[in-house]
Amino acid sequence: MDYIEYQDKVLRRKALEYQFLKYFQNHGYTVIDLHFIERLNWQQLTQDDLESMSTRSIWKNGQNFYALRNDWTDQLQHYARTYDLNFKRAVYAGPIANNEHINSNLGIEVFNPSYEDMLTSFQYMLQFVREEMQQPVDFAVIGHYQLLDLLLTQSEQTPEILKLINERNISELSQRLTPTHPLITLLNQPTHVQLDYIPSLIPNEHPTYLSLLRWSEELRRAGIESIHLDITTMPPKSYYIGSFMQLFTNNQSEPVMSGGHYAGEIEGFGFGIKLDWEVV
């Protein structure tokens, strides 16, 4: 890599990080920072923590274990186990490491949010992407982590079935369930019409459906007409419980921005932008 080109990329990334922090500070968000190196307290590790170990950079120094941050929201959950968060809205920018690959993450969190808090955060984030980053948004993928509970019984939610759902293996799912099972009939619909098909499968007044409907309406209000439902993505952590969304531009496979609703040590709603160090 050309050294001068590398310098330019560093400067662009740092300038964007500062621009992001300043933008949200001006909108009332508290600028925070946390150590890139986390000290792990084995007495407090959850099943989620243990399952993520294979993707983290971990080492031991004396009797203590350390890891590089792999998720800002998760690190804030760890922080909240020991300390009180004395702010309502937070903005941050800094590195994350997953599978030995480092990215910069620009993110915001709103704690104990009302729907208006979540909507405002979404609107600010979308405005930053469009106006400050000059990034178009061509389509959205939305979902709800409790939707499967309405389509599958508890006995049907076996590890094998969930794995097949995550793999989008409809033919095998049809054999394990039935071809007329509600999940199969929904998966057989094109993703851009699945949301319209859901009312024929679950109660129209159910909070899960209403949440999806409300977010789809907000996306259209923001000028995003192409909306796809995702019912196959499993929650990255068990504390992700509500709606989630990813916004894309047509020429990129990774989302421009993504976020969702969670309730772990603290309840919150967050959005993030991942910057690849190689292409910024």
FIMI-581183 format. One record per residue (C-alpha): z, x, y. Coordinates in pm, 1 decimal, padded with zeros to 6 digits. Layout:
<atoms>
<<Z,X,Y>>,
...
</atoms>
This chain:
<atoms>
<<00000.0,00000.0,00000.0>>,
<<-00089.8,00128.1,00348.0>>,
<<00230.4,00229.5,00524.7>>,
<<00127.1,00089.5,00863.8>>,
<<00027.3,-00241.3,00704.4>>,
<<00368.1,-00252.2,00535.1>>,
<<00540.2,-00196.6,00870.4>>,
<<00345.3,-00486.3,01020.2>>,
<<00450.8,-00716.0,00735.8>>,
<<00815.7,-00620.2,00783.6>>,
<<00793.5,-00692.5,01155.4>>,
<<00623.1,-01028.5,01097.2>>,
<<00885.1,-01129.4,00841.8>>,
<<01177.2,-01027.5,01061.9>>,
<<01023.2,-01203.7,01361.9>>,
<<00978.3,-01522.5,01158.8>>,
<<01336.5,-01505.9,01030.2>>,
<<01466.9,-01471.4,01387.2>>,
<<01237.6,-01748.9,01509.6>>,
<<01364.6,-01978.5,01233.5>>,
<<01731.8,-01908.2,01303.6>>,
<<01687.6,-01955.4,01678.0>>,
<<01487.9,-02275.9,01635.2>>,
<<01759.6,-02443.9,01430.2>>,
<<02042.7,-02301.0,01638.5>>,
<<01882.2,-02476.3,01935.3>>,
<<01899.2,-02799.1,01732.5>>,
<<02273.0,-02767.3,01667.6>>,
<<02279.8,-02576.3,01337.5>>,
<<02535.8,-02299.7,01283.6>>,
<<02376.2,-01963.5,01203.7>>,
<<02546.1,-01815.6,00896.0>>,
<<02508.4,-01508.2,00679.3>>,
<<02655.3,-01415.8,00341.5>>,
<<02655.8,-01087.6,00150.1>>,
<<02343.2,-01024.8,-00056.4>>,
<<02573.6,-00882.4,-00324.1>>,
<<02806.5,-01144.2,-00473.7>>,
<<03128.5,-01053.6,-00648.7>>,
<<03154.2,-01280.7,-00952.6>>,
<<03485.0,-01445.1,-01033.8>>,
<<03467.0,-01505.3,-01407.8>>,
<<03750.9,-01756.7,-01390.6>>,
<<03538.4,-01980.0,-01166.5>>,
<<03197.9,-01952.4,-01333.9>>,
<<03045.9,-02283.7,-01438.1>>,
<<02799.7,-02361.6,-01715.2>>,
<<02526.9,-02354.7,-01449.4>>,
<<02631.5,-02001.3,-01353.8>>,
<<02628.6,-01882.0,-01713.1>>,
<<02286.2,-02031.5,-01780.9>>,
<<02136.8,-01853.6,-01477.9>>,
<<02261.6,-01508.3,-01580.9>>,
<<01935.5,-01413.4,-01752.9>>,
<<01746.7,-01439.9,-01422.5>>,
<<02001.6,-01246.8,-01213.8>>,
<<02055.7,-00879.2,-01142.3>>,
<<02413.5,-00819.1,-01264.0>>,
<<02620.7,-00503.3,-01302.0>>,
<<02978.7,-00396.9,-01358.9>>,
<<03179.6,-00160.0,-01141.8>>,
<<03523.4,-00089.4,-01285.6>>,
<<03674.9,-00424.5,-01378.5>>,
<<03454.9,-00621.4,-01138.2>>,
<<03114.5,-00781.8,-01191.9>>,
<<02855.5,-00814.2,-00916.7>>,
<<02517.0,-00984.9,-00878.5>>,
<<02242.1,-01009.0,-00620.9>>,
<<02215.5,-01348.9,-00456.6>>,
<<01955.3,-01564.0,-00631.6>>,
<<02003.6,-01891.1,-00442.3>>,
<<02160.8,-01959.3,-00102.5>>,
<<02272.0,-02313.4,-00188.7>>,
<<02435.3,-02186.9,-00506.3>>,
<<02611.7,-01909.0,-00317.1>>,
<<02747.4,-02164.6,-00071.9>>,
<<02879.1,-02365.0,-00367.6>>,
<<03061.4,-02051.9,-00487.2>>,
<<03195.3,-01990.0,-00136.2>>,
<<03325.6,-02348.0,-00112.1>>,
<<03536.6,-02298.4,-00426.0>>,
<<03757.0,-02060.7,-00230.0>>,
<<03704.7,-02132.1,00139.1>>,
<<03658.0,-02435.6,00360.4>>,
<<03320.8,-02476.4,00527.3>>,
<<03406.5,-02539.9,00890.6>>,
<<03057.7,-02646.9,00995.9>>,
<<02843.5,-02956.0,00939.5>>,
<<02496.6,-02800.1,00957.9>>,
<<02397.4,-02445.6,00864.6>>,
<<02085.2,-02231.2,00895.5>>,
<<02028.8,-01897.2,00724.4>>,
<<01761.5,-01638.8,00651.1>>,
<<01776.0,-01354.1,00403.5>>,
<<01678.1,-01215.4,00064.8>>,
<<01715.1,-01373.0,-00277.5>>,
<<01649.1,-01197.7,-00609.2>>,
<<01517.9,-01371.7,-00920.9>>,
<<01393.4,-01191.0,-01229.7>>,
<<01400.1,-00865.1,-01031.3>>,
<<01159.8,-01007.8,-00771.4>>,
<<01284.5,-01030.7,-00412.9>>,
<<01182.1,-01293.0,-00156.9>>,
<<01311.0,-01393.7,00182.2>>,
<<01446.3,-01745.2,00201.3>>,
<<01465.1,-01949.5,00520.6>>,
<<01691.1,-02247.0,00472.2>>,
<<01905.3,-02521.5,00618.4>>,
<<02192.4,-02725.0,00474.5>>,
<<02363.8,-03041.0,00597.8>>,
<<02699.9,-03116.1,00437.0>>,
<<02834.5,-03463.1,00355.5>>,
<<02514.3,-03602.5,00504.6>>,
<<02421.1,-03953.4,00603.6>>,
<<02063.8,-04061.6,00545.0>>,
<<01995.5,-04002.9,00914.4>>,
<<02124.9,-03645.1,00879.3>>,
<<01888.0,-03585.3,00588.2>>,
<<01592.6,-03739.7,00767.1>>,
<<01653.1,-03538.6,01083.1>>,
<<01672.0,-03215.1,00884.2>>,
<<01345.8,-03298.6,00710.3>>,
<<01175.5,-03375.5,01041.7>>,
<<01294.5,-03051.0,01203.2>>,
<<01183.2,-02848.9,00901.3>>,
<<00841.0,-03009.9,00890.1>>,
<<00798.6,-02956.1,01262.4>>,
<<00882.9,-02585.9,01222.8>>,
<<00631.2,-02545.4,00940.1>>,
<<00353.4,-02718.9,01130.1>>,
<<00411.8,-02599.3,01485.0>>,
<<00586.7,-02263.0,01456.5>>,
<<00432.6,-02135.1,01131.9>>,
<<00099.4,-02310.8,01191.3>>,
<<00097.6,-02425.8,00827.8>>,
<<-00079.6,-02748.1,00733.4>>,
<<00080.7,-02984.9,00482.9>>,
<<-00177.3,-03157.4,00263.6>>,
<<00027.1,-03333.4,-00003.3>>,
<<00381.2,-03392.9,-00126.5>>,
<<00552.0,-03406.7,-00464.4>>,
<<00867.6,-03618.3,-00477.8>>,
<<01112.5,-03713.1,-00748.5>>,
<<01468.1,-03816.0,-00824.5>>,
<<01693.6,-03637.5,-01071.3>>,
<<01846.0,-03965.9,-01191.2>>,
<<01515.9,-04140.0,-01258.7>>,
<<01511.2,-04036.2,-01624.7>>,
<<01842.8,-04216.6,-01675.8>>,
<<01658.0,-04540.3,-01600.3>>,
<<01371.2,-04464.3,-01837.1>>,
<<01559.3,-04314.0,-02131.7>>,
<<01875.7,-04420.7,-02310.2>>,
<<02149.1,-04160.9,-02351.4>>,
<<02062.6,-04127.2,-02720.1>>,
<<01700.4,-04055.1,-02627.3>>,
<<01795.4,-03775.4,-02388.7>>,
<<01810.5,-03507.2,-02656.2>>,
<<01733.7,-03140.8,-02578.9>>,
<<01409.1,-03175.6,-02775.1>>,
<<01294.7,-03479.9,-02578.0>>,
<<01390.0,-03322.5,-02244.1>>,
<<01201.6,-03006.4,-02339.0>>,
<<00889.6,-03208.1,-02419.5>>,
<<00921.3,-03390.7,-02086.9>>,
<<00948.7,-03061.5,-01900.5>>,
<<00640.1,-02939.3,-02087.8>>,
<<00456.8,-03266.2,-02010.0>>,
<<00372.8,-03297.0,-02378.5>>,
<<00278.3,-03665.0,-02376.5>>,
<<00123.7,-03672.1,-02723.4>>,
<<00436.8,-03535.9,-02891.0>>,
<<00659.2,-03758.8,-02677.0>>,
<<00458.9,-04062.1,-02789.7>>,
<<00539.4,-03974.2,-03148.9>>,
<<00908.8,-03910.0,-03083.1>>,
<<00946.8,-04229.0,-02876.8>>,
<<00671.2,-04492.6,-02899.7>>,
<<00332.0,-04521.4,-02726.5>>,
<<00461.5,-04828.2,-02540.2>>,
<<00787.8,-04668.2,-02429.1>>,
<<00841.5,-04706.0,-02050.0>>,
<<00843.5,-04328.5,-02002.6>>,
<<00512.5,-04289.9,-02185.9>>,
<<00344.8,-04572.1,-01994.8>>,
<<00456.1,-04412.2,-01667.2>>,
<<00344.0,-04062.0,-01766.8>>,
<<00002.6,-04200.1,-01858.8>>,
<<-00050.3,-04312.9,-01499.8>>,
<<-00202.4,-04071.5,-01244.2>>,
<<00080.1,-03904.0,-01052.4>>,
<<-00036.7,-04041.4,-00716.7>>,
<<00006.8,-04403.3,-00838.3>>,
<<00322.1,-04360.8,-01048.0>>,
<<00553.6,-04459.1,-00763.4>>,
<<00368.3,-04790.5,-00726.8>>,
<<00398.2,-04843.5,-01103.5>>,
<<00776.5,-04789.2,-01124.2>>,
<<00876.3,-05143.7,-01010.9>>,
<<00726.1,-05279.5,-01332.5>>,
<<00969.1,-05063.5,-01531.6>>,
<<01299.8,-05062.4,-01341.9>>,
<<01480.6,-05302.1,-01104.5>>,
<<01318.1,-05298.1,-00761.1>>,
<<01657.1,-05291.0,-00588.5>>,
<<01790.8,-04993.3,-00781.8>>,
<<01915.9,-04714.9,-00544.8>>,
<<01704.8,-04452.2,-00722.5>>,
<<01382.6,-04642.5,-00664.6>>,
<<01481.3,-04732.8,-00308.4>>,
<<01549.4,-04366.0,-00232.2>>,
<<01204.8,-04266.5,-00360.5>>,
<<01043.3,-04551.0,-00169.6>>,
<<01221.6,-04459.7,00151.7>>,
<<01116.7,-04093.6,00132.1>>,
<<00757.6,-04184.8,00051.2>>,
<<00752.5,-04404.5,00360.5>>,
<<00890.4,-04119.7,00573.3>>,
<<00625.9,-03882.4,00438.1>>,
<<00349.1,-04126.6,00526.5>>,
<<00504.2,-04176.6,00868.4>>,
<<00477.6,-03799.2,00910.4>>,
<<00107.1,-03813.5,00828.5>>,
<<00131.1,-03705.4,00463.2>>,
<<-00067.1,-03966.5,00271.6>>,
<<-00115.5,-03788.5,-00062.0>>,
<<00216.3,-03831.1,-00248.0>>,
<<00266.4,-03752.1,-00615.9>>,
<<00567.0,-03851.5,-00827.1>>,
<<00724.2,-03587.5,-01051.5>>,
<<00939.7,-03726.6,-01332.3>>,
<<00919.7,-03418.6,-01554.0>>,
<<01109.7,-03155.8,-01353.4>>,
<<01463.4,-03094.6,-01475.4>>,
<<01734.0,-03023.0,-01212.7>>,
<<01773.2,-02647.7,-01151.2>>,
<<02151.2,-02699.1,-01142.5>>,
<<02358.1,-02987.6,-01272.1>>,
<<02482.8,-03068.3,-00920.6>>,
<<02134.2,-03173.7,-00806.5>>,
<<02162.8,-03549.9,-00834.4>>,
<<01929.7,-03720.0,-00588.8>>,
<<01584.4,-03716.1,-00439.7>>,
<<01387.4,-03394.7,-00408.4>>,
<<01052.9,-03308.9,-00255.8>>,
<<00804.4,-03026.5,-00228.1>>,
<<00534.5,-03004.2,00037.6>>,
<<00210.7,-02817.4,-00031.4>>,
<<-00103.2,-02697.0,00136.3>>,
<<-00421.9,-02723.6,-00068.0>>,
<<-00487.7,-02350.2,-00096.8>>,
<<-00143.5,-02249.4,-00231.0>>,
<<00023.3,-02309.9,-00566.6>>,
<<00374.7,-02255.5,-00427.5>>,
<<00529.4,-02519.2,-00199.3>>,
<<00535.2,-02458.2,00174.2>>,
<<00885.5,-02607.1,00183.1>>,
<<01111.4,-02776.9,-00068.8>>,
<<01451.5,-02939.5,-00076.6>>,
<<01680.3,-03204.3,-00213.4>>,
<<02017.0,-03375.7,-00234.7>>,
<<02309.1,-03228.5,-00431.3>>,
<<02680.6,-03285.3,-00494.2>>,
<<02876.6,-02994.1,-00641.0>>,
<<03179.9,-02830.6,-00483.5>>,
<<03039.2,-02987.5,-00169.6>>,
<<02779.1,-03257.8,-00115.5>>,
<<02476.4,-03156.8,00081.9>>,
<<02108.9,-03180.8,00154.3>>,
<<01901.5,-02867.9,00194.2>>,
<<01549.8,-02747.4,00261.9>>,
<<01407.8,-02401.6,00212.6>>,
<<01098.9,-02190.9,00275.2>>,
<<01035.7,-01898.0,00042.1>>,
<<00855.3,-01597.6,00188.7>>,
<<00693.1,-01354.6,-00054.8>>,
<<00750.2,-01000.2,00069.5>>,
<<00407.5,-00895.2,-00057.6>>,
<<00208.0,-01147.2,00143.9>>,
<<00403.1,-01224.7,00462.2>>,
</atoms>
